[in-house]
Amino acid sequence: MQGRRPFDVTGTLLPHPRQRCGRDQDDGHSRPLRRGQLLAQQNLRGQSSASPAAKASSAVLGLIVILVRRGIPESPRWLLKNGRVADAEAVVEKICEEKLDLSKVTVEDTADKPRADIRIYFRGQYLARLIMCSALYLAVVTPLYALLTFLPTILSGFSISGDGSAGLIVETVIIGLIVAGSIPALFLVEKWGRRPIAVVPLALMVIPLAGLWLWADGPLWFIVAAFCAYAFISGGPSILVWIYPNELFPTEFRATAVGIATAVSRFGAATGTYLLPLSISALGTGTTMLFGAVLTAVAFVICFFMSPETKGKSLEEVSSVTTAPAMGASAPRLEKLEEASAPRT
């Protein structure tokens, strides 16, 4: 097949040798872009060369999640709404270790309510809540995806080689700290509240990223400590990306709100992952860390002014706002159920 041009492992058509020679003689304006593309292609080559066992290892976590979720009980609200009072009482007793009589508790039936005008959730306090949830999710996911995808490349920009055992240990510790940071947040979110877990860690996450920008040529201990601090602190806001949207919006809009916040975060994750190697190549690793610090700082400001506290409140209280128009008469709330399911401090 004479004249056929080869493809690289990413499926990209390689240029003709004479075209490559001509490009090497350009004025240099496109070189940073090509260097960034090479970084991305090298990362893809590393992933494609991974063993089948390494690729299949991610399925193990999925299997564990499936097995664990089999023991999750049904919502007492749903059980009561469908007339399964005994099952609802059993779930409350199992979780809260307290037996309650829920036979006289009524659940608000939304079947006969008029369909809510979705436009009311895109203005006023609901719009502010949607912006806050999206900004929180975006600030947590965008740097995290880019960090995990290109961690060896980022560390090499700080003169930490990912080929040897030292680089592997650093990468493992950083990834482990992301998980470890979420463990204390799971307990503190009910003791301190949602707002402190969102605002305080975001402010602290700006510090290591800004430090990596200001002292990009710092010693090894500083670089490792900054990445470890960011990874551990990010565990706090990471658990709120599912808690906040599910609490701040009523049932008829909850799924839509969660979907919008998730879509924003996925857009940020994809954009950040694509742009990170280009930014490292064109602007340097330190300046790239500055972009992460700015994104986190913007999310901190938004959450500081817009994030409400939902601790100790029922879903009806939290998801309603005073400026929203009434959408039909409310049935009695599940006060006994809320009190039973409220965390004990």
C-alpha positions as CSV (number, residue, x, y, z in Angstrom):
1,M,0.0,0.0,0.0
2,Q,2.4,2.6,-1.2
3,G,1.6,6.2,-0.2
4,R,-0.6,5.2,2.7
5,R,0.0,7.4,5.7
6,P,0.2,5.7,9.2
7,F,-1.9,6.3,12.3
8,D,-0.7,6.5,15.8
9,V,-2.2,4.6,18.8
10,T,-4.8,7.3,19.4
11,G,-6.2,7.0,15.9
12,T,-4.7,10.3,14.7
13,L,-3.5,10.5,11.1
14,L,0.2,11.2,11.2
15,P,1.4,13.9,8.8
16,H,3.6,13.1,5.8
17,P,7.3,13.3,6.5
18,R,7.7,16.3,4.2
19,Q,4.8,18.0,6.0
20,R,6.5,17.4,9.3
21,C,9.7,19.0,8.1
22,G,7.8,22.0,6.9
23,R,6.2,22.4,10.3
24,D,9.5,22.3,12.1
25,Q,10.4,25.4,10.2
26,D,7.4,27.4,11.4
27,D,7.6,30.5,13.6
28,G,6.9,28.5,16.8
29,H,3.3,29.8,17.4
30,S,1.8,26.3,17.2
31,R,4.5,24.4,19.1
32,P,2.9,24.7,22.6
33,L,-0.3,23.2,21.2
34,R,1.6,20.3,19.6
35,R,3.5,19.7,22.8
36,G,0.2,19.6,24.7
37,Q,-1.2,17.1,22.2
38,L,1.9,14.9,22.6
39,L,1.4,14.9,26.4
40,A,-2.2,13.7,25.9
41,Q,-1.2,11.1,23.4
42,Q,1.6,9.8,25.7
43,N,-1.0,9.5,28.5
44,L,-3.3,7.5,26.1
45,R,-0.4,5.3,25.1
46,G,0.2,4.5,28.7
47,Q,-3.4,3.6,29.2
48,S,-3.5,1.4,26.1
49,S,-0.5,-0.5,27.2
50,A,-1.9,-1.4,30.6
51,S,-2.5,-5.1,31.2
52,P,-6.0,-6.5,30.9
53,A,-6.0,-7.2,34.7
54,A,-5.3,-3.6,35.4
55,K,-8.1,-2.5,33.1
56,A,-10.6,-5.0,34.7
57,S,-9.7,-4.0,38.2
58,S,-12.1,-1.0,38.0
59,A,-14.9,-3.5,37.6
60,V,-14.2,-4.9,41.0
61,L,-15.2,-1.7,42.7
62,G,-18.4,-1.6,40.7
63,L,-19.2,-5.2,41.8
64,I,-18.6,-4.2,45.4
65,V,-21.0,-1.3,45.1
66,I,-23.7,-3.5,43.6
67,L,-23.4,-6.0,46.4
68,V,-23.5,-3.3,49.1
69,R,-26.5,-1.5,47.6
70,R,-28.5,-4.7,47.9
71,G,-28.9,-4.1,51.6
72,I,-30.2,-0.5,51.3
73,P,-33.7,-0.3,52.7
74,E,-36.6,1.4,50.8
75,S,-37.5,5.0,51.8
76,P,-40.0,5.1,54.7
77,R,-41.7,8.0,52.8
78,W,-42.3,5.9,49.8
79,L,-43.5,2.9,51.9
80,L,-46.0,5.1,53.7
81,K,-47.2,6.6,50.5
82,N,-47.9,3.1,49.1
83,G,-49.7,2.0,52.2
84,R,-46.9,-0.2,53.6
85,V,-47.0,1.2,57.1
86,A,-45.5,-1.9,58.8
87,D,-42.5,-1.9,56.4
88,A,-41.9,1.8,57.0
89,E,-42.0,1.3,60.8
90,A,-39.5,-1.6,60.4
91,V,-37.1,0.5,58.4
92,V,-37.3,3.4,61.0
93,E,-36.7,0.9,63.8
94,K,-33.7,-0.7,62.1
95,I,-32.0,2.6,61.2
96,C,-32.9,4.7,64.3
97,E,-33.2,1.9,66.8
98,E,-36.6,3.3,68.0
99,K,-40.0,1.9,67.4
100,L,-42.6,4.4,66.3
101,D,-46.3,4.2,65.4
102,L,-46.6,5.7,61.9
103,S,-50.1,4.6,61.2
104,K,-51.5,8.1,61.8
105,V,-48.7,9.8,59.8
106,T,-49.9,11.1,56.4
107,V,-47.8,11.7,53.4
108,E,-48.4,14.5,51.0
109,D,-49.8,13.1,47.8
110,T,-48.5,14.9,44.7
111,A,-50.5,13.0,42.2
112,D,-53.4,15.4,42.2
113,K,-51.3,18.6,42.5
114,P,-51.0,20.7,39.4
115,R,-47.7,20.4,37.5
116,A,-45.3,23.0,38.8
117,D,-44.0,25.6,36.4
118,I,-40.4,24.8,36.0
119,R,-39.5,28.4,35.3
120,I,-39.9,29.3,39.0
121,Y,-36.8,27.2,39.8
122,F,-34.7,29.3,37.4
123,R,-35.2,32.6,39.3
124,G,-34.9,34.0,42.8
125,Q,-33.6,31.8,45.6
126,Y,-33.9,28.6,43.6
127,L,-31.7,30.0,40.9
128,A,-29.1,31.0,43.5
129,R,-29.2,27.5,45.0
130,L,-28.8,26.0,41.5
131,I,-25.8,28.2,40.8
132,M,-24.3,27.4,44.2
133,C,-24.7,23.6,43.7
134,S,-23.2,23.8,40.2
135,A,-20.2,25.9,41.3
136,L,-19.5,23.6,44.2
137,Y,-19.6,20.5,42.0
138,L,-17.6,22.2,39.3
139,A,-14.8,23.3,41.7
140,V,-14.6,19.8,43.2
141,V,-14.7,17.7,40.1
142,T,-12.7,19.8,37.5
143,P,-9.3,19.9,39.3
144,L,-9.8,16.4,40.7
145,Y,-10.4,14.7,37.3
146,A,-7.4,16.6,35.8
147,L,-5.3,15.7,38.8
148,L,-6.0,12.0,38.7
149,T,-5.7,11.8,34.9
150,F,-2.4,13.6,34.5
151,L,-0.9,13.2,38.0
152,P,2.4,11.7,36.6
153,T,2.6,14.6,34.1
154,I,1.9,17.2,36.8
155,L,4.5,15.7,39.2
156,S,7.1,15.6,36.4
157,G,6.5,19.3,35.9
158,F,7.7,19.7,39.5
159,S,10.7,17.5,38.9
160,I,9.2,14.4,40.5
161,S,9.6,11.4,38.2
162,G,6.7,9.0,38.1
163,D,8.8,6.2,36.6
164,G,10.5,5.2,39.9
165,S,9.2,3.9,43.2
166,A,9.3,7.3,44.8
167,G,6.9,8.7,42.2
168,L,4.6,5.7,42.5
169,I,4.5,6.2,46.3
170,V,3.7,9.9,46.0
171,E,0.8,9.2,43.5
172,T,-0.6,6.4,45.7
173,V,-0.5,8.6,48.8
174,I,-2.2,11.5,47.0
175,I,-5.0,9.3,45.7
176,G,-5.5,7.7,49.1
177,L,-5.8,11.0,50.8
178,I,-8.7,12.0,48.5
179,V,-10.6,9.1,49.9
180,A,-9.4,9.5,53.5
181,G,-10.5,13.2,53.5
182,S,-14.1,12.2,52.9
183,I,-14.3,10.0,56.0
184,P,-14.2,12.6,58.7
185,A,-16.5,14.8,56.6
186,L,-19.1,12.1,56.7
187,F,-19.3,12.5,60.4
188,L,-18.8,16.3,60.6
189,V,-21.5,17.1,58.1
190,E,-24.1,16.3,60.7
191,K,-22.3,17.8,63.6
192,W,-21.1,21.0,62.1
193,G,-23.6,21.3,59.3
194,R,-23.5,21.5,55.5
195,R,-22.4,25.1,55.1
196,P,-19.1,24.9,57.1
197,I,-18.1,21.7,55.3
198,A,-18.6,23.5,52.0
199,V,-17.2,27.0,52.7
200,V,-14.2,26.3,55.0
201,P,-12.5,23.5,52.9
202,L,-13.0,25.5,49.7
203,A,-11.1,28.4,51.3
204,L,-8.3,26.0,52.5
205,M,-8.1,24.3,49.1
206,V,-7.0,27.6,47.5
207,I,-3.9,27.8,49.7
208,P,-2.0,24.7,48.4
209,L,-2.9,25.5,44.8
210,A,-1.8,29.1,45.1
211,G,1.4,27.9,46.9
212,L,2.3,25.6,44.0
213,W,1.9,28.6,41.7
214,L,4.0,31.0,43.8
215,W,6.7,28.4,44.6
216,A,6.6,26.2,41.6
217,D,10.3,25.5,41.9
218,G,10.1,24.8,45.6
219,P,11.7,21.8,47.4
220,L,10.3,18.3,47.1
221,W,8.7,18.3,50.6
222,F,6.7,21.4,49.8
223,I,5.4,20.1,46.5
224,V,4.3,16.8,48.0
225,A,2.9,18.4,51.1
226,A,0.8,20.9,49.0
227,F,-0.7,18.1,46.8
228,C,-1.4,15.9,49.9
229,A,-3.1,18.9,51.7
230,Y,-5.3,19.6,48.7
231,A,-6.2,16.0,48.2
232,F,-7.2,15.5,51.9
233,I,-9.1,18.8,52.2
234,S,-11.1,18.2,49.0
235,G,-12.8,15.2,50.6
236,G,-15.1,17.5,52.6
237,P,-16.8,19.3,49.7
238,S,-16.8,16.1,47.6
239,I,-19.5,14.5,49.8
240,L,-21.8,17.6,49.5
241,V,-22.2,17.4,45.7
242,W,-24.9,14.8,46.3
243,I,-26.3,16.0,49.6
244,Y,-26.9,19.7,48.8
245,P,-28.9,19.3,45.5
246,N,-31.1,16.6,47.0
247,E,-32.0,18.7,50.0
248,L,-32.4,22.2,48.5
249,F,-35.1,21.4,45.9
250,P,-38.6,20.0,46.1
251,T,-39.5,16.6,44.8
252,E,-40.9,17.8,41.5
253,F,-37.6,19.6,40.6
254,R,-35.0,17.6,42.5
255,A,-34.0,15.2,39.7
256,T,-33.7,18.1,37.3
257,A,-31.6,20.1,39.7
258,V,-29.3,17.2,40.3
259,G,-29.0,16.6,36.6
260,I,-28.1,20.2,35.9
261,A,-25.4,20.3,38.6
262,T,-24.0,17.0,37.4
263,A,-24.0,18.2,33.7
264,V,-22.1,21.3,34.7
265,S,-19.5,19.3,36.6
266,R,-19.0,16.8,33.7
267,F,-18.5,19.7,31.3
268,G,-15.8,21.1,33.7
269,A,-14.2,17.7,34.1
270,A,-14.0,17.1,30.4
271,T,-12.8,20.6,29.7
272,G,-10.2,20.6,32.5
273,T,-8.9,17.2,31.5
274,Y,-8.5,18.3,27.9
275,L,-7.0,21.7,28.6
276,L,-4.6,20.7,31.4
277,P,-1.8,19.2,29.2
278,L,-2.1,22.1,26.8
279,S,-1.8,24.6,29.7
280,I,1.2,22.8,31.2
281,S,3.0,22.8,27.9
282,A,2.2,26.4,26.9
283,L,2.1,28.2,30.3
284,G,3.9,25.9,32.7
285,T,2.8,23.8,35.7
286,G,2.8,26.7,38.1
287,T,0.5,28.8,36.1
288,T,-1.8,25.8,35.6
289,M,-2.1,25.5,39.3
290,L,-3.1,29.2,39.4
291,F,-6.1,28.4,37.2
292,G,-7.2,25.7,39.7
293,A,-6.8,28.1,42.6
294,V,-8.9,30.8,40.8
295,L,-11.7,28.3,40.0
296,T,-11.7,27.1,43.7
297,A,-11.7,30.7,45.0
298,V,-14.7,31.6,42.8
299,A,-16.6,28.6,44.1
300,F,-15.7,29.7,47.7
301,V,-17.2,33.1,47.1
302,I,-20.3,31.7,45.6
303,C,-20.8,29.2,48.4
304,F,-20.0,31.8,51.1
305,F,-22.9,34.1,49.9
306,M,-25.4,31.5,48.6
307,S,-25.1,28.2,50.5
308,P,-27.8,27.8,53.2
309,E,-27.7,25.6,56.2
310,T,-29.9,22.6,56.1
311,K,-28.8,20.8,59.3
312,G,-31.7,19.6,61.5
313,K,-34.4,20.7,59.1
314,S,-37.0,18.6,57.3
315,L,-37.0,18.3,53.6
316,E,-40.1,20.3,53.3
317,E,-38.6,23.2,55.3
318,V,-35.3,23.1,53.4
319,S,-36.7,22.8,49.9
320,S,-39.3,25.6,50.2
321,V,-38.5,29.3,49.8
322,T,-40.7,32.2,50.9
323,T,-40.7,33.8,47.5
324,A,-42.0,30.7,45.6
325,P,-45.7,30.7,44.8
326,A,-47.9,28.2,46.5
327,M,-48.6,25.0,44.6
328,G,-51.6,23.6,46.4
329,A,-52.5,22.9,49.9
330,S,-49.9,20.9,51.9
331,A,-50.7,17.8,53.7
332,P,-49.5,17.3,57.3
333,R,-45.7,16.8,57.4
334,L,-44.0,13.7,58.5
335,E,-42.9,15.3,61.8
336,K,-42.6,12.0,63.7
337,L,-40.6,10.4,60.9
338,E,-38.4,13.5,60.6
339,E,-37.7,13.5,64.4
340,A,-36.9,9.8,64.3
341,S,-34.6,10.0,61.4
342,A,-32.8,13.1,62.5
343,P,-29.2,12.5,63.6
344,R,-28.5,12.4,67.3
345,T,-25.7,14.6,68.5
